[in-house]
Amino acid sequence: MSNENIAENARGVRKERTGLVVSDVQDKTIVVRVDRLAKHKRYKKVIRVSKKYYAHDENNDAKAGDTVQIIETRPLSKLKRWRLAKVIQRGK
């Protein structure tokens, strides 16, 4: 009975990331770099780790340099598993 409640609560919860648009050359696709801080396993120094996500931008709204929020979605192509939720801040 409790397993059902856990499954119901987990369903529909989508991951969100905030990052910087590094490329908007492709049609309806943006590449977003998301930075995070992580400790080095051996030396314990805090380092910056970045990862690039391909996101769907239906209206070609975001441009390079913008800060955007992306949300997880179903697979749209080989690499695209995210879509643009909103543009938080326009680039210079």
N, CA, C and O atoms as a DFTB+ gen file, in Angstrom:
368 C
 N C O
     1  1       0.814      -1.191       0.000
     2  2       0.000       0.000       0.000
     3  2       0.860       1.258       0.000
     4  3       0.558       2.213      -0.716
     5  1       1.930       1.268       0.797
     6  2       2.808       2.443       0.822
     7  2       3.611       2.551      -0.468
     8  3       3.974       3.655      -0.874
     9  1       3.894       1.424      -1.119
    10  2       4.615       1.458      -2.385
    11  2       3.809       2.165      -3.461
    12  3       4.372       2.870      -4.298
    13  1       2.496       1.981      -3.446
    14  2       1.635       2.658      -4.410
    15  2       1.686       4.165      -4.218
    16  3       1.752       4.912      -5.195
    17  1       1.658       4.621      -2.968
    18  2       1.713       6.058      -2.687
    19  2       3.031       6.661      -3.147
    20  3       3.062       7.769      -3.681
    21  1       4.111       5.933      -2.939
    22  2       5.417       6.421      -3.368
    23  2       5.454       6.539      -4.889
    24  3       5.952       7.527      -5.429
    25  1       4.928       5.532      -5.573
    26  2       4.922       5.553      -7.033
    27  2       4.069       6.701      -7.558
    28  3       4.448       7.352      -8.532
    29  1       2.932       6.958      -6.933
    30  2       2.058       8.046      -7.375
    31  2       2.714       9.403      -7.163
    32  3       2.590      10.290      -8.008
    33  1       3.402       9.569      -6.056
    34  2       4.050      10.847      -5.766
    35  2       5.233      11.095      -6.684
    36  3       5.503      12.238      -7.052
    37  1       5.941      10.037      -7.058
    38  2       7.122      10.189      -7.904
    39  2       6.733      10.462      -9.349
    40  3       7.478      11.123     -10.072
    41  1       5.591       9.968      -9.777
    42  2       5.173      10.147     -11.158
    43  2       4.800      11.600     -11.405
    44  3       4.093      12.219     -10.612
    45  1       5.286      12.129     -12.515
    46  2       4.948      13.499     -12.863
    47  2       5.903      14.537     -12.302
    48  3       5.769      15.721     -12.608
    49  1       6.862      14.122     -11.491
    50  2       7.839      15.066     -10.951
    51  2       8.998      15.120     -11.938
    52  3       9.713      14.135     -12.122
    53  1       9.178      16.270     -12.567
    54  2      10.218      16.409     -13.583
    55  2      11.392      17.196     -13.042
    56  3      11.225      18.139     -12.269
    57  1      12.587      16.795     -13.459
    58  2      13.792      17.495     -13.038
    59  2      13.868      18.844     -13.740
    60  3      13.433      18.989     -14.883
    61  1      14.419      19.814     -13.052
    62  2      14.620      21.145     -13.621
    63  2      16.073      21.533     -13.437
    64  3      16.694      21.197     -12.428
    65  1      16.601      22.230     -14.401
    66  2      17.979      22.717     -14.340
    67  2      17.997      24.173     -14.796
    68  3      17.166      24.589     -15.603
    69  1      18.938      24.931     -14.280
    70  2      19.138      26.307     -14.703
    71  2      20.554      26.419     -15.237
    72  3      21.507      25.975     -14.597
    73  1      20.688      27.022     -16.430
    74  2      22.005      27.104     -17.027
    75  2      22.109      28.204     -18.069
    76  3      21.184      28.991     -18.265
    77  1      23.239      28.238     -18.720
    78  2      23.566      29.267     -19.695
    79  2      23.510      28.673     -21.102
    80  3      24.056      27.597     -21.349
    81  1      22.852      29.372     -22.017
    82  2      22.780      28.914     -23.399
    83  2      24.132      29.172     -24.060
    84  3      24.597      30.310     -24.119
    85  1      24.755      28.103     -24.555
    86  2      26.059      28.250     -25.197
    87  2      25.941      28.189     -26.715
    88  3      26.848      28.628     -27.422
    89  1      24.821      27.645     -27.231
    90  2      24.634      27.573     -28.675
    91  2      23.147      27.614     -29.006
    92  3      22.330      26.958     -28.360
    93  1      22.816      28.404     -30.033
    94  2      21.439      28.450     -30.527
    95  2      21.420      28.366     -32.050
    96  3      20.485      28.849     -32.689
    97  1      22.440      27.759     -32.627
    98  2      22.603      27.712     -34.078
    99  2      21.559      26.794     -34.729
   100  3      21.046      27.099     -35.806
   101  1      21.251      25.681     -34.077
   102  2      20.310      24.722     -34.650
   103  2      18.876      25.237     -34.565
   104  3      18.540      26.040     -33.694
   105  1      18.038      24.764     -35.483
   106  2      16.644      25.180     -35.490
   107  2      15.874      24.460     -34.388
   108  3      15.865      23.230     -34.330
   109  1      15.228      25.230     -33.513
   110  2      14.403      24.733     -32.405
   111  2      15.192      23.924     -31.382
   112  3      14.610      23.128     -30.646
   113  1      16.495      24.115     -31.326
   114  2      17.340      23.414     -30.357
   115  2      18.341      24.388     -29.761
   116  3      18.939      25.194     -30.473
   117  1      18.519      24.305     -28.447
   118  2      19.555      25.085     -27.777
   119  2      20.437      24.121     -26.987
   120  3      20.000      23.045     -26.581
   121  1      21.672      24.526     -26.783
   122  2      22.593      23.768     -25.951
   123  2      22.812      24.582     -24.687
   124  3      23.238      25.736     -24.745
   125  1      22.515      23.969     -23.540
   126  2      22.564      24.661     -22.255
   127  2      23.669      24.047     -21.405
   128  3      23.717      22.831     -21.218
   129  1      24.562      24.901     -20.890
   130  2      25.614      24.443     -19.981
   131  2      25.158      24.667     -18.544
   132  3      24.846      25.788     -18.143
   133  1      25.127      23.583     -17.779
   134  2      24.716      23.653     -16.377
   135  2      25.948      23.396     -15.521
   136  3      26.582      22.347     -15.638
   137  1      26.286      24.349     -14.664
   138  2      27.431      24.215     -13.757
   139  2      26.954      23.778     -12.379
   140  3      25.883      24.174     -11.920
   141  1      27.768      22.957     -11.729
   142  2      27.488      22.578     -10.350
   143  2      28.812      22.460      -9.615
   144  3      29.868      22.321     -10.234
   145  1      28.749      22.514      -8.310
   146  2      29.937      22.376      -7.481
   147  2      29.981      20.969      -6.916
   148  3      28.968      20.442      -6.455
   149  1      31.172      20.357      -6.953
   150  2      31.336      19.000      -6.432
   151  2      32.694      18.895      -5.752
   152  3      33.647      19.572      -6.138
   153  1      32.773      18.048      -4.746
   154  2      34.045      17.831      -4.068
   155  2      34.839      16.760      -4.790
   156  3      34.290      15.736      -5.197
   157  1      36.139      17.001      -4.948
   158  2      37.029      16.002      -5.524
   159  2      37.086      14.812      -4.566
   160  3      37.178      14.990      -3.352
   161  1      37.031      13.599      -5.119
   162  2      36.938      12.415      -4.269
   163  2      38.135      12.252      -3.340
   164  3      37.976      11.933      -2.162
   165  1      39.324      12.469      -3.874
   166  2      40.513      12.245      -3.056
   167  2      40.925      13.508      -2.290
   168  3      41.190      13.448      -1.090
   169  1      40.978      14.640      -2.981
   170  2      41.571      15.837      -2.383
   171  2      40.551      16.740      -1.702
   172  3      40.932      17.696      -1.027
   173  1      39.275      16.457      -1.866
   174  2      38.194      17.182      -1.179
   175  2      38.088      18.650      -1.569
   176  3      37.369      19.412      -0.923
   177  1      38.789      19.047      -2.607
   178  2      38.678      20.429      -3.068
   179  2      37.364      20.584      -3.832
   180  3      36.972      19.702      -4.596
   181  1      36.697      21.700      -3.619
   182  2      35.457      21.964      -4.330
   183  2      35.800      22.447      -5.736
   184  3      36.494      23.449      -5.909
   185  1      35.304      21.724      -6.731
   186  2      35.589      22.069      -8.122
   187  2      34.281      22.309      -8.859
   188  3      33.227      21.823      -8.448
   189  1      34.357      23.056      -9.941
   190  2      33.186      23.331     -10.764
   191  2      33.102      22.293     -11.874
   192  3      34.048      22.112     -12.641
   193  1      31.979      21.624     -11.953
   194  2      31.745      20.607     -12.967
   195  2      30.610      21.106     -13.850
   196  3      29.579      21.552     -13.346
   197  1      30.793      21.033     -15.160
   198  2      29.734      21.480     -16.054
   199  2      29.329      20.363     -16.998
   200  3      30.123      19.486     -17.338
   201  1      28.063      20.420     -17.412
   202  2      27.516      19.426     -18.316
   203  2      26.619      20.151     -19.308
   204  3      25.949      21.125     -18.963
   205  1      26.615      19.664     -20.550
   206  2      25.788      20.289     -21.585
   207  2      24.540      19.456     -21.836
   208  3      24.596      18.231     -21.940
   209  1      23.414      20.154     -21.928
   210  2      22.142      19.517     -22.224
   211  2      21.587      20.102     -23.514
   212  3      21.672      21.310     -23.738
   213  1      21.016      19.244     -24.369
   214  2      20.324      19.697     -25.565
   215  2      18.852      19.845     -25.207
   216  3      18.235      18.910     -24.697
   217  1      18.291      21.021     -25.474
   218  2      16.913      21.303     -25.092
   219  2      16.115      21.791     -26.295
   220  3      16.650      22.431     -27.200
   221  1      14.832      21.475     -26.282
   222  2      13.921      21.880     -27.355
   223  2      13.421      23.292     -27.081
   224  3      12.925      23.584     -25.993
   225  1      13.554      24.160     -28.071
   226  2      13.095      25.547     -27.980
   227  2      12.157      25.784     -29.163
   228  3      12.599      26.159     -30.249
   229  1      10.880      25.564     -28.947
   230  2       9.893      25.556     -30.026
   231  2       9.875      26.854     -30.825
   232  3       9.773      26.817     -32.052
   233  1       9.973      28.001     -30.152
   234  2       9.837      29.295     -30.831
   235  2      11.169      29.973     -31.108
   236  3      11.190      31.150     -31.471
   237  1      12.281      29.266     -30.947
   238  2      13.617      29.857     -31.096
   239  2      13.723      31.134     -30.264
   240  3      14.211      32.161     -30.734
   241  1      13.259      31.048     -29.027
   242  2      13.174      32.208     -28.140
   243  2      14.514      32.542     -27.491
   244  3      14.864      33.717     -27.376
   245  1      15.269      31.529     -27.065
   246  2      16.516      31.751     -26.333
   247  2      17.679      31.982     -27.291
   248  3      17.755      31.372     -28.358
   249  1      18.563      32.855     -26.899
   250  2      19.764      33.156     -27.674
   251  2      21.003      32.842     -26.836
   252  3      20.908      32.694     -25.618
   253  1      22.153      32.742     -27.481
   254  2      23.404      32.463     -26.779
   255  2      23.664      33.546     -25.745
   256  3      23.533      34.735     -26.036
   257  1      24.030      33.135     -24.542
   258  2      24.300      34.069     -23.455
   259  2      23.140      34.225     -22.495
   260  3      23.314      34.795     -21.418
   261  1      21.957      33.733     -22.851
   262  2      20.797      33.825     -21.967
   263  2      20.906      32.799     -20.843
   264  3      21.475      31.722     -21.020
   265  1      20.352      33.150     -19.688
   266  2      20.204      32.208     -18.593
   267  2      18.787      31.651     -18.670
   268  3      17.815      32.406     -18.671
   269  1      18.677      30.326     -18.734
   270  2      17.373      29.705     -18.948
   271  2      17.120      28.591     -17.940
   272  3      18.039      28.073     -17.306
   273  1      15.848      28.243     -17.815
   274  2      15.454      27.091     -17.021
   275  2      14.936      26.033     -17.990
   276  3      14.091      26.319     -18.838
   277  1      15.449      24.804     -17.859
   278  2      14.996      23.711     -18.714
   279  2      14.338      22.651     -17.840
   280  3      14.635      22.535     -16.651
   281  1      13.440      21.881     -18.447
   282  2      12.693      20.868     -17.724
   283  2      12.778      19.547     -18.486
   284  3      12.803      19.522     -19.717
   285  1      12.822      18.466     -17.736
   286  2      12.930      17.135     -18.316
   287  2      11.656      16.792     -19.086
   288  3      10.558      17.171     -18.679
   289  1      11.807      16.080     -20.193
   290  2      10.662      15.674     -20.999
   291  2      10.970      14.342     -21.666
   292  3      12.043      13.774     -21.462
   293  1      10.036      13.847     -22.456
   294  2      10.249      12.582     -23.152
   295  2      11.348      12.760     -24.203
   296  3      11.621      13.891     -24.603
   297  1      11.980      11.689     -24.657
   298  2      13.001      11.827     -25.697
   299  2      12.408      12.404     -26.981
   300  3      11.434      11.881     -27.522
   301  1      13.016      13.495     -27.457
   302  2      12.554      14.153     -28.670
   303  2      13.430      13.812     -29.865
   304  3      12.976      13.886     -31.007
   305  1      14.668      13.441     -29.618
   306  2      15.588      13.023     -30.668
   307  2      16.698      12.218     -29.997
   308  3      16.575      11.821     -28.838
   309  1      17.773      11.983     -30.730
   310  2      18.872      11.188     -30.181
   311  2      19.441      11.803     -28.904
   312  3      19.749      11.080     -27.956
   313  1      19.583      13.123     -28.869
   314  2      20.203      13.786     -27.726
   315  2      19.244      14.639     -26.902
   316  3      19.528      14.926     -25.740
   317  1      18.122      15.046     -27.473
   318  2      17.235      15.980     -26.771
   319  2      16.283      15.250     -25.826
   320  3      15.430      14.470     -26.248
   321  1      16.459      15.532     -24.525
   322  2      15.567      15.009     -23.496
   323  2      15.063      16.114     -22.586
   324  3      14.481      15.830     -21.539
   325  1      15.270      17.352     -22.956
   326  2      14.888      18.511     -22.157
   327  2      14.166      19.512     -23.054
   328  3      14.313      19.490     -24.276
   329  1      13.382      20.391     -22.425
   330  2      12.749      21.466     -23.182
   331  2      12.864      22.761     -22.399
   332  3      12.996      22.756     -21.176
   333  1      12.813      23.859     -23.116
   334  2      12.920      25.177     -22.503
   335  2      11.660      25.475     -21.697
   336  3      10.550      25.401     -22.224
   337  1      11.833      25.812     -20.418
   338  2      10.698      26.195     -19.573
   339  2      10.510      27.695     -19.629
   340  3       9.407      28.178     -19.885
   341  1      11.598      28.447     -19.388
   342  2      11.499      29.899     -19.465
   343  2      12.899      30.506     -19.547
   344  3      13.892      29.905     -19.138
   345  1      12.933      31.710     -20.088
   346  2      14.169      32.493     -20.132
   347  2      14.199      33.332     -18.867
   348  3      13.310      34.153     -18.639
   349  1      15.215      33.129     -18.048
   350  2      15.299      33.844     -16.774
   351  2      15.912      35.222     -16.979
   352  3      15.405      36.220     -16.467
   353  1      17.001      35.267     -17.729
   354  2      17.690      36.549     -17.940
   355  2      18.277      36.571     -19.344
   356  3      18.885      35.600     -19.793
   357  1      18.086      37.681     -20.021
   358  2      18.645      37.844     -21.365
   359  2      20.112      38.157     -21.282
   360  3      20.556      38.857     -20.372
   361  1      20.890      37.626     -22.257
   362  2      22.319      37.895     -22.317
   363  2      22.596      39.264     -22.866
   364  3      21.687      39.969     -23.303
   365  1      23.864      39.642     -22.841
   366  2      24.265      40.976     -23.305
   367  2      24.472      41.001     -24.798
   368  3      24.812      42.043     -25.357
